[in-house]
Each structure stands twice: as C-alpha cells, then as structure tokens.
Amino acid sequence: MAYSKLIKVCFSDIDNAGIVYYPRFLHYFHLAVEEFFSSELGVDFADVLHVRNLSLPTVHVHVDFRRRLKYGDQIDIEVRVLEVGRSSITWGYKGYRGIAAAGSDLLVEGSNVTVCVTSDTFAKIEVPEWLRSGLESYRARSDD
C-alpha cells in the first residue's frame, strides 16, 4: 500500500472562488513527500538537505485536476515512486477527499520529476545509494 498523508485545507489555500487555488496541490504533493522521507525512509527531510547535502529540485510537473476542494476539507495524498533513474526520481501522487479508501473521490492526480543535486553547489549527482535502496525497498513494499 502506498504511503499517504492527510492534509487539512487551510483558509490560506483557497482562492476567491472558495476552492483550493491550483498551485496549492503542488504544495500538498511536496508536504507528503517530506513526510514520506521520515515515515518510509527514516530520514528527516531537513537532514537530507542540510546533513546529507542533497537537494531534489523539480524539473517537470504534470497534474490533472478532477474535482474541487474547499476550505475545511481534507485531502489524503498518496505518494508513489514511479521511476528511479541515474540522477532523477519520478514521483506519482493521487489525492482523495478525506481518507483514501474504496469509493473516495479522486480529486487530483499528478507526477513530478526531481533531479539529485548537492545542496551547497547545486551540482548534479547520481541518486545516492542510501536513497536508491530506500526507494526501491518502498516500491517493493507498496507494489509500485
């Protein structure tokens, strides 16, 4: 089963139409990935950046918006590891209204590609072995 993070929609997330402003979904994806690192890989995301000297800037994004989300709603973001390349990782996301379960409304689906770089110089590097093995282990556990 994929890792998921339940997020409550805050007032600052909505637009003038009273629904979640579309870039906020990318923020939700990122929040879920940060928690994924702690929960599934056992590494705090701040340590990835500051101790392990690894940054993961996004170089490509794709999102399909399916249903609206309002202030006070909750969205459950599932995180998937779609591909681990030489220096890149392709992440997949599905967001469901409330807790993801059979019959929950699929609200948003997306993916992004991140590239591994050093945090201090932004030099591109290969996916570190600790990260590659952790991601592959997660894929095996979650059937991704």
PyMOL commands that set and color helices and strands:
alter all, ss='L'
color gray80, all
select helices_A, chain A and resi 11-13+23-41+45-50+129-142
alter helices_A, ss='H'
color red, helices_A
select strands_A, chain A and resi 3-8+54-55+58-65+74-84+88-97+106-115+117-118
alter strands_A, ss='S'
color yellow, strands_A
deselect
rebuild
show_as cartoon
